[in-house]
Each structure stands twice: as structure tokens, then as C-alpha cells.
């Protein structure tokens, strides 16, 4: 059972890594709330570069979490579980603070 969970977590890690790569390349759909919640007119005029970067970093953090969690299930090392929790906590903190930063910088004249 642990092998199956490990494989699923590794697939998730790779999938999130691929999404992160596309976000950094500014290709494909922009997975960002700031983009999703604005109207079509604003989407055409907004600078998407910081949002792609933010989404890329967040997907890297999620990918790291899944990778660490897969290693935890495979190796049974409790420290990997706590490192994975720390990685996801840092990812959430980054997402919140970078959203405030992007919002503040976009409001400047």
C-alpha cells in the first residue's frame, strides 16, 4: 500500500512541477486568483508576468511538498513529514505575502 501511495504522490509532484514550468514560461492557463476573479476587459490589460511568477513558485512549493511526502511514505522517516509540513506552510506564507506585494506594486502610479 505504501508503494501505491508513493507512486501517486510522485505523479502529483511531477504534474505540479510541469505546471510550474509552464507558469514560469508564461505559457498556458494562468492559475491565479487575481486573474480568475477579474473581468475579461481587465484580463486583456493586466500585466500577467508577476502572477505567472507567483503561480510558478507556488506550484514548485506544492511539488516539493508532494515529493517530500512521497519520500516520507517510502522511507518512513518522521523528519520528512515535518519538513513537508514546513514546505507547505512556507508556500502558503509566500502566496499570501506575494499577493499583497503584487497588489501594492500594481497600485503605484
MDAnalysis code that builds the backbone (N, CA, C; Angstrom):
import MDAnalysis as mda
import numpy as np

u = mda.Universe.empty(327, n_residues=109, atom_resindex=np.repeat(np.arange(109), 3), trajectory=True)
u.add_TopologyAttr("name", ["N", "CA", "C"] * 109)
u.add_TopologyAttr("resid", np.arange(1, 110))
u.add_TopologyAttr("resname", ["UNK", "UNK", "UNK", "UNK", "UNK", "UNK", "UNK", "UNK", "UNK", "UNK", "UNK", "UNK", "UNK", "UNK", "UNK", "UNK", "UNK", "UNK", "UNK", "UNK", "UNK", "UNK", "UNK", "UNK", "UNK", "UNK", "UNK", "UNK", "UNK", "UNK", "UNK", "UNK", "UNK", "UNK", "UNK", "UNK", "UNK", "UNK", "UNK", "UNK", "UNK", "UNK", "UNK", "UNK", "UNK", "UNK", "UNK", "UNK", "UNK", "UNK", "UNK", "UNK", "UNK", "UNK", "UNK", "UNK", "UNK", "UNK", "UNK", "UNK", "UNK", "UNK", "UNK", "UNK", "UNK", "UNK", "UNK", "UNK", "UNK", "UNK", "UNK", "UNK", "UNK", "UNK", "UNK", "UNK", "UNK", "UNK", "UNK", "UNK", "UNK", "UNK", "UNK", "UNK", "UNK", "UNK", "UNK", "UNK", "UNK", "UNK", "UNK", "UNK", "UNK", "UNK", "UNK", "UNK", "UNK", "UNK", "UNK", "UNK", "UNK", "UNK", "UNK", "UNK", "UNK", "UNK", "UNK", "UNK", "UNK"])
u.atoms.positions = np.array([
    [0.820, -1.196, 0.000],
    [0.000, 0.000, 0.000],
    [0.865, 1.262, 0.000],
    [1.969, 1.232, 0.735],
    [2.843, 2.401, 0.798],
    [3.444, 2.720, -0.568],
    [3.743, 1.687, -1.338],
    [4.304, 1.891, -2.679],
    [3.279, 2.585, -3.568],
    [2.015, 2.179, -3.483],
    [0.966, 2.798, -4.288],
    [0.798, 4.277, -3.917],
    [0.801, 4.569, -2.636],
    [0.683, 5.959, -2.184],
    [1.889, 6.767, -2.652],
    [3.062, 6.164, -2.564],
    [4.278, 6.843, -3.004],
    [4.215, 7.167, -4.490],
    [3.754, 6.218, -5.286],
    [3.658, 6.439, -6.736],
    [2.664, 7.561, -7.044],
    [1.520, 7.540, -6.376],
    [0.515, 8.593, -6.596],
    [1.083, 9.954, -6.212],
    [1.771, 10.025, -5.086],
    [2.362, 11.300, -4.654],
    [3.441, 11.765, -5.618],
    [4.221, 10.845, -6.154],
    [5.242, 11.212, -7.141],
    [4.608, 11.711, -8.438],
    [3.504, 11.110, -8.831],
    [2.790, 11.585, -10.024],
    [2.284, 13.013, -9.784],
    [1.731, 13.265, -8.616],
    [1.283, 14.619, -8.280],
    [2.455, 15.597, -8.289],
    [3.598, 15.177, -7.744],
    [4.778, 16.041, -7.703],
    [5.238, 16.398, -9.111],
    [5.277, 15.417, -9.988],
    [5.700, 15.663, -11.371],
    [4.688, 16.560, -12.078],
    [3.396, 16.293, -11.878],
    [2.360, 17.109, -12.512],
    [2.461, 18.572, -12.063],
    [2.647, 18.796, -10.776],
    [2.788, 20.164, -10.271],
    [4.071, 20.800, -10.779],
    [5.120, 20.017, -10.920],
    [6.365, 20.529, -11.482],
    [6.196, 20.967, -12.926],
    [5.434, 20.200, -13.688],
    [5.180, 20.563, -15.088],
    [4.351, 21.838, -15.159],
    [3.333, 21.932, -14.325],
    [2.519, 23.161, -14.290],
    [3.389, 24.346, -13.899],
    [4.275, 24.157, -12.929],
    [5.177, 25.237, -12.510],
    [6.056, 25.684, -13.670],
    [6.579, 24.742, -14.426],
    [7.428, 25.092, -15.567],
    [6.649, 25.921, -16.583],
    [5.420, 25.528, -16.874],
    [4.608, 26.299, -17.813],
    [4.283, 27.691, -17.267],
    [4.079, 27.792, -15.960],
    [3.809, 29.092, -15.367],
    [5.032, 30.002, -15.481],
    [6.220, 29.459, -15.214],
    [7.441, 30.262, -15.345],
    [7.684, 30.692, -16.785],
    [7.290, 29.843, -17.745],
    [7.445, 30.178, -19.159],
    [6.323, 31.080, -19.666],
    [5.366, 31.370, -18.793],
    [4.198, 32.192, -19.116],
    [3.410, 31.590, -20.282],
    [3.262, 30.294, -20.242],
    [2.513, 29.554, -21.259],
    [1.314, 28.884, -20.600],
    [0.250, 28.764, -21.342],
    [-0.918, 28.057, -20.841],
    [-1.765, 28.914, -19.923],
    [-2.690, 28.249, -19.260],
    [-3.646, 28.928, -18.394],
    [-2.945, 29.494, -17.162],
    [-3.332, 30.687, -16.763],
    [-2.771, 31.322, -15.571],
    [-3.584, 30.891, -14.356],
    [-2.987, 30.086, -13.508],
    [-3.641, 29.595, -12.294],
    [-3.414, 30.580, -11.155],
    [-4.178, 31.661, -11.153],
    [-4.013, 32.682, -10.128],
    [-5.362, 33.332, -9.863],
    [-5.696, 33.489, -8.588],
    [-6.978, 34.085, -8.226],
    [-7.132, 35.499, -8.751],
    [-6.065, 36.267, -8.759],
    [-6.145, 37.638, -9.237],
    [-6.583, 37.666, -10.700],
    [-6.170, 36.687, -11.455],
    [-6.553, 36.596, -12.861],
    [-7.961, 36.014, -13.001],
    [-8.282, 35.029, -12.204],
    [-9.571, 34.348, -12.324],
    [-10.752, 35.233, -11.937],
    [-10.550, 36.150, -10.992],
    [-11.656, 36.931, -10.466],
    [-11.864, 38.275, -11.148],
    [-11.049, 38.645, -12.116],
    [-11.254, 39.911, -12.821],
    [-12.056, 39.660, -14.093],
    [-12.619, 40.722, -14.616],
    [-13.415, 40.610, -15.831],
    [-12.546, 40.445, -17.064],
    [-13.193, 40.153, -18.165],
    [-12.480, 39.927, -19.422],
    [-11.709, 41.150, -19.893],
    [-12.265, 42.325, -19.687],
    [-11.576, 43.552, -20.107],
    [-10.290, 43.758, -19.314],
    [-10.350, 43.545, -18.015],
    [-9.159, 43.709, -17.180],
    [-8.114, 42.645, -17.495],
    [-8.538, 41.448, -17.835],
    [-7.593, 40.378, -18.181],
    [-6.744, 40.758, -19.384],
    [-7.354, 41.463, -20.323],
    [-6.634, 41.851, -21.534],
    [-5.579, 42.908, -21.260],
    [-5.812, 43.747, -20.246],
    [-4.901, 44.864, -19.996],
    [-3.942, 44.632, -18.835],
    [-4.174, 43.627, -18.023],
    [-3.332, 43.448, -16.826],
    [-1.961, 42.875, -17.185],
    [-0.977, 43.239, -16.370],
    [0.368, 42.677, -16.509],
    [0.374, 41.311, -15.830],
    [0.458, 40.255, -16.620],
    [0.336, 38.899, -16.089],
    [1.650, 38.327, -15.577],
    [2.766, 38.995, -15.898],
    [4.073, 38.448, -15.555],
    [4.243, 38.149, -14.060],
    [3.914, 39.084, -13.135],
    [4.097, 38.749, -11.710],
    [3.175, 37.632, -11.228],
    [2.011, 37.514, -11.840],
    [1.077, 36.460, -11.441],
    [1.542, 35.092, -11.933],
    [2.099, 35.051, -13.143],
    [2.686, 33.794, -13.617],
    [3.840, 33.372, -12.714],
    [4.679, 34.329, -12.336],
    [5.827, 34.017, -11.474],
    [5.352, 33.497, -10.120],
    [4.370, 34.182, -9.539],
    [3.835, 33.762, -8.248],
    [3.259, 32.351, -8.346],
    [2.489, 32.091, -9.378],
    [1.898, 30.761, -9.544],
    [2.968, 29.701, -9.761],
    [4.016, 30.044, -10.501],
    [5.110, 29.101, -10.708],
    [5.798, 28.728, -9.404],
    [6.048, 29.722, -8.576],
    [6.700, 29.453, -7.289],
    [5.791, 28.628, -6.383],
    [4.513, 28.940, -6.370],
    [3.574, 28.183, -5.533],
    [3.487, 26.732, -6.007],
    [3.427, 26.517, -7.313],
    [3.382, 25.136, -7.808],
    [4.682, 24.400, -7.537],
    [5.812, 25.104, -7.525],
    [7.073, 24.470, -7.115],
    [7.003, 24.030, -5.656],
    [6.439, 24.883, -4.814],
    [6.282, 24.526, -3.404],
    [5.372, 23.338, -3.210],
    [4.284, 23.287, -3.967],
    [3.362, 22.155, -3.874],
    [4.047, 20.885, -4.373],
    [4.801, 21.006, -5.447],
    [5.540, 19.860, -5.975],
    [6.548, 19.347, -4.949],
    [7.250, 20.272, -4.293],
    [8.198, 19.884, -3.248],
    [7.497, 19.163, -2.106],
    [6.320, 19.662, -1.728],
    [5.551, 19.014, -0.673],
    [5.225, 17.562, -1.048],
    [4.708, 17.366, -2.264],
    [4.359, 16.003, -2.684],
    [5.586, 15.105, -2.752],
    [6.705, 15.650, -3.198],
    [7.937, 14.871, -3.258],
    [8.391, 14.456, -1.860],
    [8.394, 15.401, -0.934],
    [8.793, 15.088, 0.445],
    [7.830, 14.106, 1.095],
    [6.553, 14.258, 0.811],
    [5.569, 13.333, 1.369],
    [5.755, 11.929, 0.792],
    [6.084, 11.839, -0.493],
    [6.355, 10.530, -1.106],
    [7.574, 9.882, -0.454],
    [8.604, 10.681, -0.221],
    [9.789, 10.149, 0.444],
    [9.482, 9.702, 1.865],
    [8.601, 10.435, 2.536],
    [8.188, 10.051, 3.888],
    [7.516, 8.675, 3.871],
    [6.593, 8.466, 2.928],
    [5.914, 7.169, 2.855],
    [6.864, 6.053, 2.465],
    [7.849, 6.383, 1.647],
    [8.791, 5.362, 1.183],
    [9.825, 5.004, 2.252],
    [10.386, 6.026, 2.909],
    [11.494, 5.813, 3.846],
    [11.075, 5.719, 5.314],
    [9.857, 6.125, 5.617],
    [9.345, 6.091, 6.996],
    [10.195, 6.917, 7.971],
    [10.675, 8.041, 7.499],
    [11.440, 8.952, 8.356],
    [10.521, 10.091, 8.778],
    [10.244, 10.173, 10.070],
    [9.311, 11.161, 10.598],
    [9.742, 12.591, 10.280],
    [11.042, 12.828, 10.211],
    [11.535, 14.181, 9.948],
    [11.067, 14.672, 8.574],
    [10.917, 13.776, 7.607],
    [10.445, 14.176, 6.281],
    [9.012, 14.691, 6.320],
    [8.206, 14.129, 7.200],
    [6.840, 14.601, 7.367],
    [6.833, 16.051, 7.845],
    [7.668, 16.367, 8.816],
    [7.718, 17.729, 9.345],
    [8.333, 18.709, 8.352],
    [9.312, 18.258, 7.593],
    [9.894, 19.109, 6.554],
    [8.846, 19.397, 5.477],
    [8.035, 18.396, 5.133],
    [6.967, 18.582, 4.147],
    [5.937, 19.589, 4.658],
    [5.569, 19.480, 5.922],
    [4.639, 20.457, 6.505],
    [5.234, 21.862, 6.491],
    [6.522, 21.957, 6.781],
    [7.190, 23.253, 6.725],
    [7.208, 23.814, 5.312],
    [7.413, 22.955, 4.329],
    [7.437, 23.402, 2.934],
    [6.084, 23.944, 2.512],
    [5.012, 23.262, 2.906],
    [3.686, 23.733, 2.508],
    [3.322, 24.999, 3.284],
    [3.757, 25.098, 4.537],
    [3.493, 26.316, 5.310],
    [4.215, 27.508, 4.685],
    [5.471, 27.319, 4.288],
    [6.211, 28.401, 3.626],
    [5.580, 28.770, 2.283],
    [5.054, 27.798, 1.587],
    [4.389, 28.070, 0.317],
    [3.142, 28.923, 0.522],
    [2.363, 28.593, 1.540],
    [1.160, 29.383, 1.842],
    [1.539, 30.797, 2.259],
    [2.552, 30.924, 3.110],
    [3.002, 32.261, 3.520],
    [3.494, 33.066, 2.321],
    [4.251, 32.430, 1.440],
    [4.719, 33.124, 0.245],
    [3.531, 33.598, -0.596],
    [2.540, 32.732, -0.781],
    [1.385, 33.091, -1.609],
    [0.661, 34.310, -1.046],
    [0.480, 34.340, 0.262],
    [-0.231, 35.457, 0.887],
    [0.579, 36.746, 0.781],
    [1.842, 36.701, 1.183],
    [2.640, 37.924, 1.180],
    [2.962, 38.410, -0.225],
    [3.153, 37.507, -1.166],
    [3.427, 37.957, -2.530],
    [2.175, 38.555, -3.166],
    [0.999, 38.060, -2.787],
    [-0.238, 38.660, -3.304],
    [-0.360, 40.101, -2.821],
    [-0.060, 40.330, -1.544],
    [-0.087, 41.708, -1.026],
    [0.951, 42.568, -1.739],
    [2.121, 42.020, -1.961],
    [3.192, 42.773, -2.612],
    [2.830, 43.119, -4.061],
    [2.316, 42.156, -4.793],
    [1.914, 42.413, -6.174],
    [0.808, 43.461, -6.222],
    [-0.149, 43.344, -5.307],
    [-1.245, 44.297, -5.257],
    [-0.738, 45.694, -4.940],
    [0.188, 45.799, -4.009],
    [0.742, 47.098, -3.636],
    [1.538, 47.713, -4.783],
    [2.341, 46.913, -5.466],
    [3.151, 47.423, -6.568],
    [2.309, 47.782, -7.787],
    [1.204, 47.096, -7.994],
    [0.361, 47.395, -9.148],
    [-0.465, 48.655, -8.930],
    [-0.636, 49.073, -7.689],
    [-1.399, 50.286, -7.374],
    [-0.572, 51.547, -7.488],
    [0.771, 51.409, -7.560],
    [1.636, 52.590, -7.655],
    [1.404, 53.292, -8.982],
    [1.452, 54.646, -8.954],
    [1.261, 55.403, -10.198],
    [2.421, 55.290, -11.149],
])
